[in-house]
Amino acid sequence: MNLFYAGQYAMARDKFLAVAKDFPDAPEVRDAVYKLGEAFYREENWGEAGAYFRLYIDRYPLTHNARDAKARLAQCEERAGGPIEAARLPSRVSPVVHRAVLADFLPFPSETALRRASAQLVGQGVTTVIAAAATRPRTPVHALLGDARERQGAYFPTDRAPVVGDVIEPLCRVAGGLKLRVFALIDPLDASWAEESGGDARLDLFDPEVRARAQGLIADLAKTPVAGIVVAGLNSPPSGEASEHALAAYEKIAGRRPAPEAFFDETGAPTAAYAEFAEFKARAAAELAAALAGAAKETNASLRVFVEVDARALTDAPDALAALAQDAEALLNAPGVDGLLARVPWHKDGIADTAVLEKSAREAHALDPSGERIVLALPVFDEATKRFYLPDEIRAAYAALTGRGPRGVAVFPARLDFPYNSLFTDAPVVQGKDLAP
């Protein structure tokens, strides 16, 4: 900063760029981006200044400097004579790319055991843990402290639901010392957040009270030390039923009430009414995703927010499921949403099908050529037979997902007895960054 305030802008820019390159996740990057814009601005380099101000607005829209950045950008574009695209920060090229594990539960009896497990994952090349977050297990025992057999997860404190304990804090504490990033995956529309009985019921995303509760849950989770949040439960095809809240919301916008019984014809094929309602639902889901991302980033502007989508949104789906792709694209483009995560099943009746992986990779590349915004989750364990897939099959599956270029991959379930190092070492190396750039 001393160089900047001394008017030595060229040297100051080199320092700011070095911070962004060498410490991409550091809080100081936010100020560095803004100061890069200011340095170019003071040199009357309107194009470069505007590019960094736009980058600042895109990355940190809810910070106190965002308003000033918008004003500066407007001045730069006026003086440059047209729109200015966002700058791209330099990145350190590394063979470590998107090596994540997706942990649906954390059955570790103590923080010491959690530390040993995390160190083992890091030693095998894992860079990110995506932990399912919850506060309402069906058993009275905390997953970190004992044998919680149902609804296990990484619990966190919230005013919106009963709390058994906080696993996110020790997990992040352990991970921080190992340079392991922690993302929390949460389904804010799961009825267990609102009902003592729990269960598999879904809350209505069109219900204003549900939306408010969901935003509160995400804001509470954002107060924990996680590097990012993955929001689940927003991407599903419309059925032949619609809630009263959904019907009323549609009527308010379209001026007429939809008839759910008319969504499918006698043969079961979707109708034009279905397509219209699917488009409406996609917009509603994207609006909720934007609201949740806003709630998270208002609490912690550096958080990365991803949305989990149905894997069929990235493959050639039949007409009845075409809404999933529409939904996924709307979610990807929702303000504040940094990317998508999709679990891609590739075994059917015990037979490997890498074609579905190649389709998913192709569609993901079409939507996200950079590979930074769509993460594909690869199952390596067969829940039916309780066995891992064959190593050669898994390596071929990994290669299919990354064959189109840089692509984030999250392997699940997280198991200490799985040789992640052989997968990541033997698979083709692609360049890029982890989930949290």
Residue pairs with C-beta under 8 A, 6 or more apart in sequence:
1 12
1 35
3 9
3 11
3 12
3 15
4 12
4 35
4 38
4 39
7 42
9 39
9 40
9 42
9 43
12 35
12 39
13 36
13 39
13 40
16 32
16 33
16 35
16 36
16 39
17 32
17 36
17 89
17 90
19 26
19 28
19 29
19 32
20 29
20 32
20 33
20 89
20 90
21 89
21 90
21 91
21 92
22 92
23 29
24 89
24 91
24 92
24 433
24 437
25 181
25 227
25 302
25 436
25 437
27 302
29 89
30 56
30 59
30 60
30 63
30 301
30 302
33 52
33 55
33 56
33 59
33 60
33 89
34 52
34 53
34 56
34 65
34 69
36 52
36 87
37 49
37 50
37 51
37 52
37 53
37 55
37 56
37 69
37 72
38 49
38 72
39 49
40 46
40 48
40 49
40 52
41 49
41 53
41 72
41 76
43 49
46 75
46 76
46 77
46 79
46 80
46 84
47 76
47 80
47 84
48 87
49 72
49 76
50 72
50 73
50 76
50 77
50 80
50 84
51 84
51 85
51 86
51 87
52 87
53 69
53 70
53 72
53 73
53 76
54 69
54 73
54 84
54 85
54 86
54 87
55 86
55 87
55 88
55 89
56 65
56 66
56 69
57 66
57 69
57 70
57 73
58 86
60 66
60 301
60 302
61 297
61 335
61 336
62 294
62 297
62 298
62 301
63 301
73 84
76 84
77 83
77 84
91 433
91 437
93 431
94 431
94 433
95 429
95 431
96 125
96 127
96 434
97 371
97 406
97 408
97 429
97 430
97 431
97 432
97 433
97 434
98 127
98 128
98 371
98 375
98 407
98 408
98 409
98 410
98 432
98 433
98 434
98 435
99 125
99 126
99 127
99 128
99 409
99 420
99 424
99 434
100 126
100 127
100 128
100 129
100 130
100 183
100 375
100 408
100 409
100 410
100 411
100 434
100 435
101 121
101 126
101 128
101 129
101 130
101 410
101 411
101 412
101 414
101 420
102 130
102 185
102 343
102 377
102 410
102 411
102 412
102 413
102 414
103 129
103 130
103 131
103 132
103 154
103 412
103 413
103 414
104 132
104 152
104 153
104 412
104 413
104 414
105 132
105 143
105 148
105 152
105 153
106 114
106 131
106 143
106 144
106 152
106 153
106 154
106 167
106 171
107 143
107 147
107 148
107 152
108 114
108 117
108 143
108 144
109 144
109 145
109 146
110 144
110 145
111 144
111 170
111 173
111 174
114 144
114 170
114 171
114 174
115 174
115 177
115 178
117 416
118 129
118 171
118 174
118 175
118 178
118 180
119 178
120 416
121 129
121 180
121 414
121 416
121 420
122 178
122 179
122 180
123 421
124 419
124 420
124 421
124 424
125 420
125 421
125 424
125 425
126 180
126 420
126 424
127 179
127 180
127 181
127 434
128 180
128 181
128 182
128 183
128 227
128 410
128 434
128 435
128 436
129 171
129 175
129 180
129 181
129 182
129 183
129 414
130 183
130 184
130 185
130 230
130 341
130 410
130 435
131 153
131 154
131 167
131 168
131 171
131 182
131 183
131 184
131 185
132 152
132 153
132 154
132 184
132 185
132 186
133 153
133 154
133 155
133 156
133 168
133 184
133 185
133 186
133 221
134 151
134 152
134 153
134 154
134 155
134 186
134 192
135 155
135 156
135 157
135 158
135 161
135 162
135 163
135 164
135 193
136 151
136 161
136 162
136 164
136 192
136 193
136 198
137 143
137 148
137 150
137 151
137 152
137 153
137 155
137 164
138 150
138 151
138 198
139 148
139 149
139 150
139 151
140 164
141 147
141 148
141 164
142 148
142 155
142 164
142 165
142 167
143 152
143 153
143 154
143 155
143 167
144 155
144 165
144 167
144 170
145 165
151 192
151 198
153 167
154 167
154 168
154 171
154 184
155 163
155 164
155 165
155 166
155 167
155 168
156 163
156 166
156 167
156 168
156 169
156 184
156 220
156 221
156 224
157 163
157 166
157 220
158 216
158 217
158 220
158 221
159 216
159 220
160 193
160 213
160 216
160 217
160 220
161 192
161 193
161 194
161 217
166 224
168 182
168 184
168 221
168 224
168 225
168 226
169 224
169 225
171 182
172 182
172 224
172 225
172 226
173 225
174 180
175 181
175 182
176 225
181 227
181 228
181 434
181 435
181 436
182 225
182 226
182 227
183 226
183 227
183 228
183 229
183 230
183 304
183 306
183 435
183 436
184 221
184 224
184 226
184 228
184 229
184 230
185 229
185 230
185 231
185 232
185 308
185 341
186 217
186 218
186 221
186 229
186 230
186 231
186 232
187 231
187 232
187 233
188 203
188 213
188 214
188 217
188 218
188 231
188 233
188 292
189 202
189 203
189 204
189 205
189 210
189 214
189 233
189 234
190 202
190 203
190 233
191 198
191 199
191 200
191 201
191 202
191 203
192 198
192 199
193 203
193 213
193 217
194 203
194 210
194 213
195 201
202 233
203 210
203 213
203 214
204 210
204 243
204 245
204 246
205 211
205 214
205 234
205 284
205 285
205 288
206 243
206 245
206 246
206 248
206 249
206 284
207 243
207 245
208 245
211 288
211 291
214 288
214 292
215 291
215 292
215 295
216 295
218 229
218 231
218 292
218 295
218 296
219 295
219 296
219 298
219 299
221 229
221 296
222 229
222 295
222 296
222 297
222 299
222 300
222 303
223 299
223 300
226 303
227 303
227 304
227 435
227 436
228 303
228 304
228 305
228 306
228 338
228 435
228 436
229 296
229 303
229 304
229 305
229 306
230 305
230 306
230 307
230 308
230 341
231 289
231 292
231 305
231 306
231 307
231 308
232 307
232 308
233 308
234 285
234 288
234 289
234 307
234 308
234 309
234 327
234 331
235 285
235 307
235 308
235 309
235 310
235 313
235 324
235 327
235 328
235 331
236 310
236 324
236 327
237 278
237 310
237 320
237 321
237 323
237 324
237 327
238 263
238 274
238 277
238 278
238 281
238 323
239 263
240 260
240 261
240 263
240 264
241 260
242 250
242 258
242 260
242 277
246 281
246 284
247 257
247 258
247 260
249 280
249 284
250 257
250 258
250 277
250 280
251 257
251 258
253 280
254 276
254 280
258 273
258 276
258 277
259 273
260 277
262 271
262 273
262 274
263 270
263 271
263 273
263 274
263 277
264 270
264 271
264 274
264 320
265 271
268 320
269 319
269 320
270 278
270 319
270 320
270 322
274 323
275 323
278 322
278 323
278 326
278 327
279 323
279 326
281 323
281 327
282 323
282 326
282 327
282 330
282 331
283 330
285 327
285 330
285 331
286 327
286 330
286 331
286 333
286 334
287 334
289 307
289 331
289 334
289 336
289 337
290 334
290 335
290 336
290 337
292 305
293 305
293 334
293 335
293 336
293 337
293 338
294 335
294 336
296 303
296 305
296 336
297 303
297 305
297 336
304 338
304 339
304 435
304 436
304 437
305 336
305 337
305 338
306 337
306 338
306 339
306 340
306 341
306 375
306 435
307 331
307 332
307 334
307 337
307 339
307 340
307 341
308 340
308 341
308 342
308 343
309 324
309 327
309 328
309 331
309 340
309 341
309 342
310 324
310 328
310 342
311 342
311 343
311 344
311 345
311 360
312 321
312 324
313 324
313 325
313 327
313 328
313 342
314 325
314 328
314 342
314 344
314 359
314 360
314 363
314 364
314 374
314 376
315 356
315 359
315 360
315 363
316 359
317 324
317 325
325 363
328 340
328 342
328 367
329 367
331 337
331 340
332 339
332 340
332 367
332 368
332 373
332 374
338 373
339 368
339 372
339 373
339 374
339 375
339 408
339 435
340 373
340 374
340 375
341 374
341 375
341 376
341 377
341 410
342 360
342 364
342 374
342 375
342 376
342 377
343 377
343 379
343 412
344 356
344 357
344 360
344 376
344 377
344 378
344 379
344 401
345 356
345 379
346 352
346 353
346 354
346 356
346 357
346 378
346 379
346 397
347 353
347 379
347 382
347 389
350 382
350 385
352 389
352 393
352 396
352 397
354 396
354 397
354 400
357 376
357 378
357 397
357 400
357 401
358 400
358 403
360 376
360 401
361 376
361 400
361 401
361 402
361 403
361 404
361 407
362 404
364 374
364 376
364 404
364 407
365 371
365 404
365 405
365 407
367 373
367 374
368 374
369 405
370 406
370 432
371 405
371 406
371 407
371 408
371 430
371 432
372 406
372 408
372 432
372 433
372 437
374 407
374 408
375 407
375 408
375 409
375 410
375 435
376 401
376 407
376 408
376 409
376 410
377 409
377 410
377 411
377 412
378 394
378 397
378 398
378 401
378 409
378 410
378 411
378 412
379 412
379 413
380 388
380 389
380 394
380 411
380 412
380 413
380 418
380 423
381 387
381 388
381 389
381 412
381 413
381 415
381 418
382 388
382 389
388 394
388 415
388 418
389 397
391 419
391 422
391 423
394 423
395 423
395 426
395 427
398 409
398 423
398 427
399 427
399 428
401 407
401 409
402 409
402 427
402 428
402 430
403 428
405 430
406 430
406 431
406 432
407 430
407 432
408 432
408 434
408 435
411 418
411 420
411 423
